[in-house]
Amino acid sequence: MKILAALSWLLALGAPAHADVQLKVVTAKGYVAFVAVDDWHVLTMESRLPVATVVFQLPNPADEGTPESTNLVLILYDLATRKGRTGFEQPIPQYGDDPKPETAAGGWTLYRQSGIQNSTQYTVLDARRTAVADVAASVRLAWPHLPNNPQDYDARMESTFRAFLDSIEGHLGDFKPSKGEVVRRPR
């Protein structure tokens, strides 16, 4: 499996002074594309199936000097393998009350919960979806409720979560890099 970073940056009209980048993970029968903001820090990335994972830390000036952080996780599961099926079928980790499924949105089943870490309240949003190309996907966004968070931080995180889900696209068929794309293969 390969992960690809497009050289052509996707600039949103009226967006802050940063660019987004589309990344692609090649699967057995196609690929999954998603968009990450360029100032998200990649904490870990494992692009090989049967379970591929990328973990981002999203910047928040309020968490500087604290053990808290805002993190977004994307996991892709090859359901044709035992490890992929087992991973996808695991219940959502609990941090407080049981997550309650919301109505499906865009093929995703959404869950919301809150919990405490290091005596700090967090909001945790989860989404799961099958049939993203030839794999299943899960996404988690968790953020702390810090005294110095921007006033609109919760709303911004909700918007970030929805935009990230909307950016995930599955494509079946042979992968052919577009002009300007750079292929990075895991070693």
C-alpha positions as CSV (number, residue, x, y, z in Angstrom):
1,M,0.0,0.0,0.0
2,K,1.3,3.5,-0.8
3,I,0.4,6.9,0.5
4,L,0.5,9.7,-1.9
5,A,0.7,13.5,-1.4
6,A,-0.5,15.7,-4.1
7,L,1.8,18.5,-5.1
8,S,-1.1,20.6,-6.2
9,W,-2.3,22.3,-3.1
10,L,-6.0,22.8,-2.6
11,L,-6.5,26.4,-1.5
12,A,-9.9,27.3,-0.2
13,L,-11.1,30.8,-1.2
14,G,-11.1,33.0,1.9
15,A,-9.2,30.4,4.0
16,P,-6.6,31.3,6.5
17,A,-2.9,31.5,5.3
18,H,-2.5,27.7,5.0
19,A,-3.2,25.1,2.3
20,D,-4.8,21.7,2.4
21,V,-3.2,18.7,0.9
22,Q,-5.0,15.6,-0.5
23,L,-3.4,12.3,0.6
24,K,-4.2,8.9,-1.0
25,V,-3.8,5.5,0.4
26,V,-3.7,2.7,-2.2
27,T,-5.7,-0.3,-1.4
28,A,-5.9,-3.8,-3.0
29,K,-8.6,-2.7,-5.4
30,G,-8.4,1.1,-5.6
31,Y,-7.5,3.9,-3.2
32,V,-8.9,6.2,-0.5
33,A,-8.3,9.9,-0.7
34,F,-8.7,12.5,2.1
35,V,-7.8,16.1,2.8
36,A,-5.6,17.2,5.7
37,V,-4.8,20.8,6.6
38,D,-1.1,21.6,6.2
39,D,-0.6,22.7,9.8
40,W,-1.9,19.4,11.2
41,H,1.1,17.5,12.7
42,V,1.3,13.9,11.7
43,L,2.0,12.0,14.9
44,T,1.9,8.5,13.4
45,M,1.2,7.0,10.0
46,E,1.0,3.3,9.0
47,S,-0.1,3.1,5.4
48,R,0.0,-0.7,5.1
49,L,-3.2,-2.7,5.2
50,P,-4.9,-4.7,6.6
51,V,-5.2,-1.9,9.1
52,A,-3.8,1.5,8.0
53,T,-3.7,4.4,10.4
54,V,-2.9,8.1,10.4
55,V,-3.0,10.3,13.6
56,F,-2.9,14.1,13.4
57,Q,-2.5,16.6,16.1
58,L,-4.5,19.8,15.3
59,P,-2.9,23.0,16.5
60,N,-4.6,24.9,19.4
61,P,-2.6,27.6,21.2
62,A,-4.7,26.9,24.4
63,D,-3.0,23.5,24.8
64,E,0.6,24.8,24.7
65,G,2.4,23.8,27.9
66,T,-0.3,21.3,28.8
67,P,-0.5,17.5,28.4
68,E,-3.7,18.0,26.4
69,S,-4.2,18.1,22.7
70,T,-6.7,17.9,19.9
71,N,-6.3,14.7,17.8
72,L,-7.8,13.3,14.6
73,V,-7.4,9.7,13.7
74,L,-8.3,7.9,10.4
75,I,-8.2,4.1,10.3
76,L,-8.8,2.1,7.2
77,Y,-9.6,-1.6,7.5
78,D,-9.3,-4.3,4.8
79,L,-12.4,-6.4,5.6
80,A,-11.2,-9.2,3.4
81,T,-8.7,-10.1,6.1
82,R,-9.3,-11.4,9.7
83,K,-7.2,-8.6,11.2
84,G,-9.1,-5.9,9.3
85,R,-12.6,-7.4,10.2
86,T,-11.6,-7.8,13.8
87,G,-10.3,-4.2,14.0
88,F,-13.4,-2.7,12.5
89,E,-15.8,-4.8,14.6
90,Q,-14.2,-3.7,17.9
91,P,-16.6,-1.5,19.9
92,I,-15.8,2.2,20.0
93,P,-13.6,2.9,23.1
94,Q,-15.5,4.4,25.9
95,Y,-14.4,7.6,27.7
96,G,-17.6,8.3,29.6
97,D,-21.2,7.4,29.0
98,D,-21.9,5.0,26.1
99,P,-21.7,6.7,22.8
100,K,-25.1,7.2,21.2
101,P,-25.5,6.7,17.5
102,E,-26.8,9.7,15.7
103,T,-28.6,9.6,12.4
104,A,-26.4,8.5,9.5
105,A,-24.8,11.2,7.5
106,G,-23.3,10.7,4.1
107,G,-23.0,6.9,4.7
108,W,-21.3,7.4,8.1
109,T,-22.7,6.3,11.4
110,L,-21.8,9.1,13.9
111,Y,-21.2,8.8,17.7
112,R,-20.7,11.5,20.4
113,Q,-19.3,11.1,23.9
114,S,-17.5,13.1,26.5
115,G,-14.9,11.9,29.0
116,I,-12.2,13.0,31.4
117,Q,-8.5,12.8,30.7
118,N,-5.9,14.3,33.1
119,S,-8.9,16.0,34.9
120,T,-9.8,17.8,31.6
121,Q,-13.2,17.3,29.9
122,Y,-12.9,16.1,26.3
123,T,-15.5,15.9,23.5
124,V,-15.0,12.8,21.3
125,L,-16.7,12.3,17.9
126,D,-16.5,9.0,16.1
127,A,-17.7,8.0,12.7
128,R,-17.7,4.6,11.0
129,R,-18.4,3.6,7.4
130,T,-18.1,0.5,5.2
131,A,-17.5,0.5,1.5
132,V,-15.0,3.3,1.1
133,A,-13.4,1.9,-2.0
134,D,-12.7,-1.7,-0.9
135,V,-12.1,-0.9,2.7
136,A,-14.0,0.3,5.8
137,A,-13.1,3.5,7.6
138,S,-13.3,5.0,11.1
139,V,-12.6,8.5,12.1
140,R,-12.2,10.0,15.6
141,L,-11.8,13.6,16.6
142,A,-11.1,14.4,20.3
143,W,-10.5,17.8,21.8
144,P,-10.1,19.2,25.3
145,H,-12.2,21.8,26.9
146,L,-9.5,24.2,28.1
147,P,-10.0,27.6,29.8
148,N,-8.1,29.4,27.0
149,N,-9.8,27.7,24.0
150,P,-11.1,30.2,21.5
151,Q,-14.7,30.9,22.2
152,D,-15.8,29.2,19.0
153,Y,-13.5,26.2,19.3
154,D,-16.2,23.6,19.8
155,A,-18.1,24.8,16.7
156,R,-14.8,24.8,14.7
157,M,-14.0,21.3,15.8
158,E,-17.5,20.1,14.8
159,S,-17.0,21.8,11.4
160,T,-13.5,20.3,11.0
161,F,-14.9,16.8,11.7
162,R,-17.7,17.1,9.1
163,A,-15.3,18.6,6.5
164,F,-12.8,15.8,7.1
165,L,-15.6,13.1,6.7
166,D,-16.8,14.9,3.5
167,S,-13.2,14.8,2.1
168,I,-12.9,11.0,2.3
169,E,-13.4,9.5,-1.1
170,G,-13.1,5.9,-2.1
171,H,-12.2,4.9,-5.7
172,L,-12.1,1.5,-7.3
173,G,-9.8,0.5,-10.1
174,D,-6.1,0.8,-10.9
175,F,-4.4,3.8,-9.3
176,K,-2.8,6.1,-11.7
177,P,-1.0,9.1,-10.2
178,S,-2.2,12.5,-11.6
179,K,0.2,14.9,-13.1
180,G,2.1,16.7,-10.3
181,E,1.5,14.0,-7.6
182,V,4.5,12.6,-5.7
183,V,4.4,9.0,-4.7
184,R,5.9,8.2,-1.3
185,R,6.2,4.5,-0.5
186,P,6.6,3.2,3.1
187,R,10.0,1.5,3.7
